[in-house]
Amino acid sequence: MSRLFVKKPLGQLLNEASESEKGLKRTLSANSLIALGIGAIIGAGLFSLTGLAAANNAGPAVTISFIIGAIGCAFAGLCYAEFASMIPIAGSAYTYSYATMGEFIAWIIGWDLVLEYALGAATVSISWSQYLVKFLHHYNIHLPAQLTSSPFETVTMLDGSVVHGWLNLPAVLIVVCLSMLLIKGTKESAFINGLLVALKVAVVLVFIAVGWGHINQANYDPYIPANTGEFGHFGWSGVFRGAAVVFFAFIGFDAVSTAAQEAKNPQRDMPRGILGSLLICTILYVLFAHVMTGLAHYTEFAGSAAPVAVAIEKTPYEWLKQAIIVAILAGYTSVILVMLMGQSRVFYSMSMDGLLPKSFATVHKKFRTPYKSNLLFMVFVSLFSAFVPVNIVGEMVSIGTLFAFVLVCVGVMVMRKSQPDVPRPFKTPLVPIVPILGIIICFALMASLPFDTWLRLAVWMALGVIIYFAYSKKNSVLGNKL
């Protein structure tokens, strides 16, 4: 049993973090890390899940949902920042869990992160394809329906005929292009991500500024609609359910921590990147949601694939609709980019530890990126994007993220107790109060999610346990040293 919970020595982690000719290349500044976080945070959550949570759960009080989610993230983010400054190595919560709670818990959280990033990237790529079709339609460019839908979907044409999809080609192409960019290098990927972030933040600010003058105060009455008698459907339970739904939007700073081994000055810049991106995006989220629910009544967002467009129609600025779609495409692109990057770095760390095949830890001789991990997930995510119909998986990604946050909060308390004298360039304040509050809020949000989401998580974790005992435990580098 002791081998299951063998911990990775902090000294060994720090040695792995030191730069070498064979290691990952340190190219990211604090500003690059903040942009990386904003790249992952501002995307599907802002442009799609805001309307969904308002229509089905919280009404105009979706702004409160975002604040609740941000508070939970802030507590977890402070814990992430301490770990990222102490252990500046790729792998995020997986690495932190390995150092504090042992190999088996680390495997569980690593397997959970595989689900979080891969499923999230595939789903966002499908949404990206849908918005690209909308954007091109405006210019009378019509892509064949068979090449923009999965084989399990049917599309009704303008003449009333119904066709079956073959594959979602645009979704595949965006995944392939971004995977190739990640293989080329982290610096180049960060530059492209910075451009995309600047574009979508500019459009979000324009939407807030332009829409503010057309808010109808009547749309805020009542601000928290009365509960329908079912948990999660309006009232305060709806506000908390809304917070759990939109939590998908806050995984950005988690992705920042996966890039710790590529930061120029991780001890200083990782806390800045994690907390800075969270603060900026929370402010933008609350303002955006306030304007959106002020322009249109929350009930009008029900069933809409593009709820932001519904809000824009309440203004005289038709041009803003195309600008928002451009921002959505940019937003989704950067989200896919950061998720694919985070996924490959977690796989890289797990492979270095022997828990996954060693080939995924191979670093490209020229680009110094984990290219085999990039190629693996390029294929896996592309297949999912091409042949699986889009559905609501935000809840699935949210529960995986929340689970990771809980373990990081626990890990900080364990590390403070077991290794109190280790240098901490950034220290989480008010330990154990802050980690405990983070655990409580994250568990409360997890409890707000539907039962079938828990069931899917349990099935995925059961598969992970089977793989661990069949392969990982036998090939563990650390375990075999015992």
C-alpha positions in Angstrom: 0.0 0.0 0.0 2.9 2.4 0.8 4.0 2.2 -2.9 0.7 3.6 -4.0 1.3 6.8 -2.0 5.0 7.2 -2.5 5.7 10.9 -2.8 8.1 12.5 -5.3 10.8 14.4 -3.4 10.8 18.1 -3.8 14.5 18.1 -4.5 13.9 15.8 -7.5 11.2 18.0 -8.8 13.4 21.1 -8.6 16.2 19.3 -10.4 13.7 18.4 -13.2 12.6 22.1 -13.4 16.2 23.3 -14.0 16.8 24.2 -17.6 18.9 21.9 -19.7 19.6 21.3 -23.4 17.1 18.5 -23.4 14.4 20.2 -21.4 11.5 22.5 -22.3 12.6 25.9 -23.4 12.0 28.9 -21.0 10.4 31.7 -23.2 7.3 33.0 -21.3 7.2 36.3 -19.4 4.6 37.3 -16.8 2.7 39.2 -19.5 2.7 36.1 -21.7 1.4 34.0 -18.8 -1.4 36.4 -18.1 -2.3 36.4 -21.8 -2.2 32.6 -21.8 -4.7 32.6 -18.9 -7.0 35.1 -20.5 -6.7 33.0 -23.7 -8.2 30.0 -21.9 -10.7 31.9 -19.7 -12.4 34.2 -22.2 -14.1 31.9 -24.7 -17.0 29.5 -24.5 -17.8 30.5 -20.9 -18.3 34.1 -21.8 -20.0 33.8 -25.2 -22.1 30.7 -24.8 -22.4 29.6 -21.1 -23.4 33.1 -19.9 -26.7 32.9 -21.8 -27.2 29.3 -20.9 -26.8 29.9 -17.2 -29.0 33.0 -17.3 -31.8 31.3 -19.2 -31.9 28.0 -17.2 -30.5 28.8 -13.7 -29.8 32.3 -12.4 -31.5 34.9 -14.6 -29.8 38.3 -14.4 -28.1 37.1 -11.2 -25.7 35.2 -13.4 -23.4 38.1 -12.5 -23.5 36.8 -8.9 -22.8 33.3 -10.3 -19.6 34.6 -11.9 -18.6 36.2 -8.6 -19.2 33.0 -6.6 -17.2 31.1 -9.2 -14.4 33.6 -9.1 -14.2 33.5 -5.2 -13.8 29.7 -5.4 -11.2 30.2 -8.1 -9.4 32.9 -6.0 -8.9 30.6 -3.0 -7.7 27.8 -5.3 -5.6 30.3 -7.3 -3.8 31.4 -4.2 -2.9 27.8 -3.5 -1.9 27.2 -7.2 0.4 30.3 -7.0 2.2 28.9 -3.9 2.8 25.6 -5.6 3.8 27.1 -8.9 6.4 29.3 -7.3 7.7 26.3 -5.2 7.6 23.7 -7.9 8.1 25.5 -11.3 7.6 22.4 -13.4 5.1 21.3 -16.1 2.2 19.2 -15.0 0.1 21.6 -12.8 -2.1 19.9 -10.2 -0.7 16.4 -11.2 2.8 17.5 -10.2 1.7 19.2 -7.0 -0.3 16.1 -5.9 2.7 13.8 -6.6 4.8 15.9 -4.2 2.2 16.1 -1.4 -0.3 13.1 -1.6 1.6 10.4 -3.4 1.6 8.6 -6.8 -1.9 7.1 -6.8 -3.6 10.5 -6.1 -1.3 12.1 -8.6 -2.4 9.6 -11.2 -6.1 10.2 -10.5 -5.7 14.0 -10.9 -3.6 13.6 -14.0 -6.2 11.3 -15.5 -8.8 13.8 -14.5 -6.9 16.6 -16.3 -6.7 14.4 -19.5 -10.5 14.5 -19.5 -10.7 18.2 -18.7 -8.4 19.4 -21.4 -9.0 16.9 -24.2 -12.8 17.0 -23.9 -12.8 20.7 -23.6 -10.6 21.3 -26.6 -12.7 18.9 -28.8 -16.0 20.5 -27.7 -14.8 24.1 -28.3 -13.4 23.1 -31.7 -16.9 22.0 -32.7 -18.4 25.3 -31.5 -15.7 27.1 -33.4 -16.8 25.3 -36.6 -20.4 26.4 -36.0 -19.5 30.0 -35.6 -17.3 29.9 -38.7 -20.2 28.7 -40.7 -22.4 31.6 -39.4 -19.6 34.1 -40.2 -19.2 32.9 -43.7 -22.9 32.8 -44.4 -23.0 36.6 -43.9 -20.7 36.9 -47.0 -22.7 34.3 -49.0 -20.0 31.6 -48.6 -21.7 28.3 -47.8 -19.7 25.3 -46.8 -21.2 21.9 -47.6 -23.4 20.8 -44.6 -22.0 17.3 -45.0 -18.5 18.6 -44.2 -19.5 20.7 -41.2 -21.5 18.1 -39.2 -20.9 14.7 -37.7 -22.3 11.5 -39.1 -24.8 11.5 -36.2 -26.3 14.8 -37.1 -28.9 15.8 -39.7 -29.0 19.3 -41.3 -32.1 20.9 -42.8 -31.2 22.8 -46.0 -32.9 26.0 -47.2 -35.0 24.0 -49.7 -36.4 21.8 -46.9 -34.3 18.8 -47.7 -32.5 16.9 -45.0 -28.9 15.7 -45.3 -26.7 13.7 -43.0 -23.3 14.9 -42.0 -20.0 13.1 -43.0 -17.5 14.9 -40.7 -16.8 18.3 -39.2 -13.9 19.3 -41.3 -13.4 22.9 -40.0 -13.2 21.6 -36.4 -10.5 19.1 -37.5 -8.5 21.8 -39.4 -8.4 24.2 -36.5 -7.2 21.4 -34.1 -4.5 20.3 -36.6 -3.3 23.9 -37.3 -3.0 24.7 -33.6 -1.3 21.4 -32.8 1.3 22.2 -35.5 1.8 25.6 -34.1 2.4 24.2 -30.6 5.0 21.8 -32.0 6.8 24.7 -33.7 7.4 26.3 -30.3 5.9 27.8 -27.2 7.2 31.3 -28.0 5.5 31.3 -31.4 2.3 29.9 -29.8 2.3 32.6 -27.1 2.7 35.3 -29.8 -0.3 34.1 -31.8 -2.3 33.7 -28.5 -1.4 37.3 -27.6 -2.8 38.6 -30.8 -6.0 36.6 -30.4 -6.4 37.8 -26.8 -6.0 41.4 -27.8 -8.6 41.1 -30.5 -11.3 39.4 -28.3 -10.7 41.6 -25.3 -11.1 44.7 -27.6 -14.4 43.4 -28.9 -15.6 42.5 -25.4 -14.8 46.1 -24.2 -16.6 47.5 -27.3 -19.7 45.4 -26.5 -19.7 46.6 -22.9 -19.2 50.2 -23.8 -21.8 50.3 -26.6 -24.4 48.1 -24.9 -24.3 49.9 -21.6 -26.3 52.9 -23.1 -29.1 50.6 -24.3 -29.7 48.6 -21.1 -33.4 48.2 -20.2 -33.6 48.3 -16.4 -36.9 46.3 -16.6 -34.9 43.2 -17.6 -33.3 43.1 -14.2 -36.7 42.8 -12.4 -36.6 40.4 -10.6 -32.8 40.2 -10.4 -33.0 36.7 -8.8 -36.1 35.0 -10.3 -38.2 32.9 -7.9 -37.3 29.2 -7.7 -39.5 27.0 -9.8 -39.7 24.2 -7.1 -36.7 22.3 -8.6 -33.2 22.6 -7.3 -31.0 24.7 -9.6 -33.8 26.4 -11.5 -33.6 30.0 -10.3 -33.6 31.2 -6.7 -30.4 31.0 -4.8 -30.0 27.3 -5.7 -30.1 28.5 -9.4 -27.4 31.0 -8.7 -25.1 28.3 -7.3 -26.0 25.9 -10.2 -25.2 28.8 -12.5 -21.9 29.2 -10.8 -21.1 25.5 -11.4 -22.1 25.7 -15.0 -20.0 28.8 -15.8 -17.1 27.4 -13.8 -16.0 25.9 -17.1 -14.9 29.5 -18.0 -12.4 29.7 -15.2 -10.0 26.9 -16.1 -7.5 29.4 -17.6 -5.3 29.9 -14.6 -5.1 26.1 -14.2 -3.7 26.0 -17.8 -1.2 28.7 -16.8 0.3 26.5 -14.2 1.0 23.7 -16.8 3.5 26.1 -18.5 5.6 26.7 -15.3 8.6 24.9 -16.8 8.6 27.3 -19.8 8.4 30.5 -17.7 11.5 32.7 -17.7 11.2 33.5 -14.0 8.6 31.1 -12.6 9.0 32.0 -8.9 8.0 35.6 -9.6 5.9 35.3 -12.8 3.7 32.3 -12.1 1.7 33.9 -9.3 1.4 37.0 -11.4 0.1 35.1 -14.4 -2.3 33.0 -12.4 -3.9 35.7 -10.2 -3.6 38.5 -12.8 -5.5 36.5 -15.5 -8.2 35.6 -13.0 -8.7 39.1 -11.8 -8.9 40.7 -15.3 -11.3 38.0 -16.6 -13.6 38.2 -13.6 -14.1 41.9 -14.0 -14.8 41.5 -17.8 -17.2 38.5 -17.1 -19.3 40.4 -14.6 -19.6 43.5 -16.8 -20.3 41.5 -19.9 -23.0 39.5 -18.2 -24.6 42.6 -16.7 -24.8 44.3 -20.1 -26.0 41.1 -21.8 -28.9 40.4 -19.4 -29.7 44.2 -19.4 -30.1 44.3 -23.2 -32.4 41.3 -23.5 -34.6 39.5 -21.0 -33.0 36.3 -19.7 -35.8 34.1 -21.0 -34.9 35.1 -24.6 -31.5 33.3 -24.3 -33.2 29.9 -23.9 -32.3 27.5 -26.7 -30.1 30.0 -28.5 -26.9 28.8 -30.0 -25.6 32.4 -30.1 -27.1 34.2 -27.1 -24.8 37.2 -27.5 -26.4 37.8 -30.9 -29.8 38.0 -29.2 -28.5 40.8 -27.0 -26.9 42.7 -29.9 -30.2 42.7 -31.7 -31.5 45.0 -29.0 -29.1 47.7 -30.1 -29.0 49.7 -33.4 -25.5 48.4 -34.2 -25.9 45.5 -36.6 -22.1 45.6 -37.4 -21.4 44.6 -33.8 -22.9 41.2 -34.5 -20.2 40.3 -37.0 -17.5 41.8 -34.7 -18.7 39.6 -31.9 -18.5 36.5 -34.1 -15.0 37.4 -35.0 -14.2 37.8 -31.2 -15.9 34.4 -30.6 -13.7 32.8 -33.3 -10.6 34.4 -31.8 -11.7 33.4 -28.3 -12.4 29.8 -29.2 -9.1 29.6 -31.1 -7.1 30.7 -28.1 -9.1 28.4 -25.8 -8.3 25.4 -28.0 -4.6 26.4 -28.2 -4.2 26.7 -24.5 -6.1 23.5 -23.8 -4.0 21.5 -26.3 -0.9 23.0 -24.7 -2.0 22.2 -21.2 -2.9 18.6 -22.1 0.4 17.9 -23.8 2.4 19.2 -20.8 0.4 17.1 -18.3 1.1 14.0 -20.5 4.7 15.0 -20.7 5.1 15.1 -17.0 3.2 11.8 -16.5 5.4 10.1 -19.2 8.6 11.4 -17.5 7.4 9.6 -14.3 6.8 6.3 -16.2 3.1 6.4 -15.6 2.5 6.7 -19.3 4.7 5.4 -22.2 8.1 7.1 -22.3 7.7 8.2 -25.9 5.3 10.9 -24.9 8.2 12.6 -22.9 10.3 12.9 -26.0 11.3 16.6 -26.7 11.8 17.7 -30.3 15.6 18.3 -30.9 15.0 21.6 -32.6 11.9 23.1 -31.2 12.2 21.6 -27.7 8.5 20.9 -27.4 6.8 17.5 -26.4 5.8 16.9 -30.0 4.7 13.3 -29.6 2.2 14.3 -27.0 1.0 17.1 -29.3 0.6 14.6 -32.2 -1.3 12.1 -30.0 -3.8 14.7 -28.9 -4.0 16.2 -32.4 -5.3 12.8 -33.6 -7.5 12.1 -30.6 -9.2 15.5 -30.4 -9.5 15.7 -34.2 -11.4 12.3 -34.3 -13.7 13.5 -31.5 -14.3 16.9 -33.3 -14.9 15.2 -36.7 -17.3 12.5 -35.8 -19.0 13.2 -32.5 -22.0 15.7 -32.3 -21.6 18.7 -30.1 -23.4 18.4 -26.7 -23.3 20.0 -23.4 -20.1 18.9 -21.8 -19.3 22.1 -19.9 -20.6 20.5 -16.8 -18.2 17.5 -17.3 -15.2 19.8 -17.7 -16.4 21.9 -14.7 -16.5 18.9 -12.3 -13.0 17.8 -13.4 -11.6 21.3 -12.9 -13.3 21.6 -9.4 -11.9 18.2 -8.4 -8.4 19.4 -9.4 -8.8 22.6 -7.4 -9.9 20.6 -4.3 -6.7 18.5 -4.4 -4.5 21.5 -4.8 -6.1 23.2 -1.8 -5.5 20.0 0.2 -2.0 19.8 -1.1 -1.0 23.2 0.2 -2.0 22.3 3.8 -0.2 18.9 3.6 3.0 20.6 2.3 2.9 23.3 5.0 2.7 20.5 7.6 5.2 18.1 6.1 7.8 20.6 4.7 7.4 23.9 6.5 10.9 25.1 5.9 11.0 24.8 2.1 11.5 28.3 0.5 8.2 29.7 -0.8 8.6 32.7 -3.1 4.9 33.2 -2.9 2.9 32.1 0.2 -0.8 31.5 0.3 -2.2 33.9 3.0 -4.2 32.7 6.0 -3.4 29.0 5.8 -5.4 26.8 6.6 -8.4 29.2 6.3 -8.0 30.0 2.6 -7.5 26.4 1.4 -10.4 25.2 3.6 -12.7 27.9 2.1 -11.5 26.9 -1.4 -12.4 23.2 -0.7 -15.8 24.1 0.7 -16.8 26.3 -2.2 -15.5 23.9 -4.8 -17.3 21.0 -3.2 -20.5 23.1 -3.0 -20.3 23.8 -6.7 -19.6 20.1 -7.5 -22.7 19.2 -5.4 -24.7 21.6 -7.5 -24.1 19.7 -10.7 -26.5 17.0 -11.9 -26.1 13.3 -10.9 -25.3 12.1 -14.4 -22.2 14.4 -14.4 -21.0 12.6 -11.3 -21.7 9.3 -13.0 -19.7 10.1 -16.1 -16.8 11.3 -13.8 -17.0 8.0 -11.9 -16.8 5.9 -15.1 -13.9 7.8 -16.4 -12.0 7.5 -13.1 -12.7 3.8 -12.9 -11.1 3.4 -16.3 -8.1 5.4 -15.1 -7.8 3.1 -12.0 -7.7 0.1 -14.3 -4.9 1.6 -16.5 -2.9 2.6 -13.4 -2.8 -1.0 -12.0 -2.4 -2.6 -15.4 0.4 -0.4 -16.6 1.4 2.7 -14.6 2.1 1.1 -11.3 4.4 -1.5 -12.9 6.3 1.2 -14.9 6.5 3.9 -12.3 10.1 5.3 -12.2 9.7 6.4 -8.6 7.9 3.2 -7.5 10.5 0.9 -9.0 13.3 2.6 -7.0 11.7 1.3 -3.8 
